[in-house]
Amino acid sequence: MAGAFRIERVIGNNVLLTVDSQTEREYVLVGKGLGFTAKSGMLIDGKDPKIEKKFRLDDTEQVQHFQSLLEDIDPAIIRITEQTVQQIKQRTGAAVSPKVYFALPSHIQFAVFRLRNGMDIVNPLLNETKRSFPIEFDIACQLAEWINEQFEVDIPEDEIGFLTFHIYSAIYNVPVGQLVKQTEQNS
C-alpha cells in the first residue's frame, strides 16, 4: 500500500499517532471517525478520505514529549477534547488546528490536578477575555461543564478564561502564549 501509515496509537475516535511506512516519520492524523475501528499496528491509506489533517512530528524532542504526554492523559480528557473540537466546528464552522489535540488535554489534566490539590487559579485577564472572545468563552463554559461532570471538580470562571485561550488558539491557530500577550496589551 503506497502512501500508507502504520498506526502506533489510537488517541481517540478522531486522532491517530502514526508512522509513514516509507519514511518512518511520525505523524498525527486527524479526521472524523478516523480512529473509531483502528487498532495499533494496522495500516491506513494516506489517501483515506477521512484524513482531514496530517501533523508531522519532526523534532525528536517534540515526539518524545507528545508520547509521554499521551501516556499520562486520562482517556476521559481525550474524549472531552474531541467533544470540544466538535462543539467548535458546530458553533464556528472553523477547521481546528490539530495542535489542540496536544495543548488542550495537557491543560485540562493540569487544571484538574490543581483543583483537586486545592491550588488557586487566578486569571487577571478574565474580564478582557470575556469581552474579547465571547463565542470562545461560551464554548469554554460548555467544556468546563463536561470537566465538572467527568471529574467532579468545580471549574472556576478564572479557569474558564484560560480554557477560552485554548479554544481561540484552536480556531485561529494562534499560540496561546502569543494570545495572552495580545490580551494583556489590550487590557
C-alpha positions as CSV (number, residue, x, y, z in Angstrom):
1,M,0.0,0.0,0.0
2,A,1.8,3.1,-1.2
3,G,1.5,6.2,1.0
4,A,0.4,4.1,4.0
5,F,0.6,5.0,7.6
6,R,1.2,2.4,10.4
7,I,-1.0,3.1,13.4
8,E,1.2,3.4,16.5
9,R,-1.6,4.5,18.9
10,V,-5.2,5.4,18.7
11,I,-5.5,8.6,20.6
12,G,-9.3,8.8,20.2
13,N,-12.1,8.4,17.7
14,N,-10.7,11.3,15.6
15,V,-6.9,11.2,16.2
16,L,-4.2,8.6,15.4
17,L,-0.5,8.6,16.1
18,T,1.1,7.0,13.1
19,V,4.4,6.3,11.3
20,D,4.7,6.8,7.5
21,S,5.6,3.3,6.2
22,Q,8.0,4.7,3.7
23,T,9.9,7.5,5.5
24,E,9.4,6.2,9.1
25,R,8.5,9.8,10.1
26,E,5.8,10.2,12.8
27,Y,2.5,11.9,12.0
28,V,-0.6,12.7,13.9
29,L,-3.6,12.1,11.6
30,V,-6.9,13.9,12.4
31,G,-10.3,13.2,10.9
32,K,-13.9,12.5,12.0
33,G,-14.2,8.8,12.9
34,L,-10.6,8.0,11.8
35,G,-9.7,6.1,14.9
36,F,-13.1,4.5,15.5
37,T,-12.3,1.0,14.4
38,A,-8.5,1.4,14.2
39,K,-6.0,-0.7,16.1
40,S,-2.3,-0.3,16.8
41,G,-0.3,-2.0,14.0
42,M,-2.9,-1.6,11.3
43,L,-2.2,0.3,8.1
44,I,-4.2,3.3,6.9
45,D,-4.1,4.5,3.3
46,G,-2.6,8.0,3.2
47,K,-5.4,8.9,0.7
48,D,-8.2,7.9,3.1
49,P,-10.9,10.5,2.7
50,K,-11.4,10.6,6.5
51,I,-8.0,12.2,6.9
52,E,-8.6,15.9,7.4
53,K,-5.2,16.9,8.7
54,K,-1.7,15.5,8.9
55,F,0.6,16.9,11.5
56,R,4.2,15.8,11.2
57,L,6.2,15.5,14.4
58,D,9.7,16.5,13.1
59,D,11.6,17.2,16.3
60,T,12.6,14.1,18.2
61,E,12.1,16.0,21.5
62,Q,8.6,17.0,20.3
63,V,7.8,13.4,19.5
64,Q,9.0,12.2,22.9
65,H,7.2,14.9,24.7
66,F,4.0,14.1,22.8
67,Q,4.3,10.3,23.5
68,S,5.0,10.9,27.2
69,L,2.1,13.3,27.4
70,L,-0.3,10.7,25.9
71,E,0.8,8.1,28.4
72,D,-0.2,10.4,31.3
73,I,-3.5,11.8,29.9
74,D,-6.7,10.4,31.2
75,P,-8.7,8.9,28.3
76,A,-11.8,10.8,29.5
77,I,-9.8,14.0,28.9
78,I,-9.2,12.9,25.3
79,R,-13.0,12.3,24.9
80,I,-13.8,15.7,26.3
81,T,-11.2,17.3,23.9
82,E,-13.0,15.5,21.0
83,Q,-16.4,16.8,22.2
84,T,-14.9,20.3,22.4
85,V,-13.5,20.1,18.9
86,Q,-16.9,19.0,17.6
87,Q,-18.5,21.9,19.5
88,I,-16.0,24.4,18.0
89,K,-16.8,23.1,14.5
90,Q,-20.5,23.3,15.0
91,R,-20.5,26.7,16.6
92,T,-18.0,28.4,14.3
93,G,-17.7,26.3,11.2
94,A,-13.9,26.6,11.6
95,A,-11.4,23.9,10.8
96,V,-9.5,23.5,14.1
97,S,-5.7,23.4,14.4
98,P,-4.5,19.8,15.2
99,K,-2.3,21.3,17.9
100,V,-5.5,21.5,20.1
101,Y,-5.2,17.7,20.5
102,F,-1.9,18.3,22.4
103,A,-2.4,21.6,24.1
104,L,-5.9,21.2,25.4
105,P,-5.7,17.8,27.0
106,S,-2.4,18.8,28.8
107,H,-4.0,22.0,30.1
108,I,-7.2,20.2,31.3
109,Q,-5.2,17.5,33.0
110,F,-3.1,20.1,34.9
111,A,-6.2,22.1,35.8
112,V,-7.9,19.1,37.3
113,F,-4.7,18.3,39.2
114,R,-4.5,21.9,40.6
115,L,-8.2,21.9,41.6
116,R,-8.0,18.5,43.3
117,N,-5.0,19.7,45.2
118,G,-6.6,22.9,46.4
119,M,-4.4,25.2,44.3
120,D,-5.9,28.6,43.4
121,I,-6.4,29.6,39.8
122,V,-6.3,33.3,39.3
123,N,-6.7,34.9,35.9
124,P,-6.0,38.6,35.8
125,L,-7.2,38.8,32.2
126,L,-10.6,37.3,32.8
127,N,-12.7,40.4,32.1
128,E,-10.8,41.3,29.0
129,T,-11.0,37.7,27.8
130,K,-14.8,37.6,28.2
131,R,-15.2,40.9,26.3
132,S,-12.7,40.0,23.5
133,F,-13.7,36.4,22.9
134,P,-17.4,35.9,23.8
135,I,-18.1,32.9,21.5
136,E,-14.9,31.1,22.6
137,F,-15.7,31.9,26.2
138,D,-19.2,30.3,25.8
139,I,-17.6,27.2,24.3
140,A,-15.2,27.1,27.2
141,C,-18.1,27.3,29.6
142,Q,-19.5,24.1,28.0
143,L,-16.1,22.5,28.2
144,A,-16.0,23.4,31.9
145,E,-19.4,21.7,32.4
146,W,-18.1,18.5,30.8
147,I,-14.9,18.6,33.0
148,N,-17.1,19.2,36.1
149,E,-19.3,16.2,35.3
150,Q,-16.5,13.8,34.5
151,F,-14.1,14.7,37.3
152,E,-16.4,16.1,40.0
153,V,-14.4,19.3,40.3
154,D,-15.7,22.9,40.2
155,I,-14.0,24.8,37.3
156,P,-13.9,28.4,38.4
157,E,-14.6,31.2,36.0
158,D,-10.9,32.2,36.1
159,E,-10.0,28.8,34.6
160,I,-12.8,29.1,32.0
161,G,-10.9,32.2,30.9
162,F,-7.7,30.2,30.4
163,L,-9.7,27.5,28.5
164,T,-11.0,30.3,26.3
165,F,-7.5,30.9,25.1
166,H,-7.1,27.3,24.0
167,I,-10.5,27.4,22.2
168,Y,-9.4,30.6,20.3
169,S,-6.0,29.1,19.6
170,A,-7.7,26.0,18.1
171,I,-9.8,28.1,15.8
172,Y,-7.3,30.7,14.6
173,N,-4.0,28.7,15.0
174,V,-2.5,31.4,17.3
175,P,-0.2,30.1,20.0
176,V,-1.7,30.6,23.5
177,G,1.3,32.5,24.7
178,Q,1.0,35.0,21.9
179,L,-2.7,35.3,22.6
180,V,-2.1,36.0,26.3
181,K,0.4,38.8,25.4
182,Q,-2.1,40.4,23.0
183,T,-4.8,40.3,25.6
184,E,-2.5,41.8,28.2
185,Q,-1.8,44.7,25.8
186,N,-5.5,45.2,25.2
187,S,-6.4,45.4,28.9
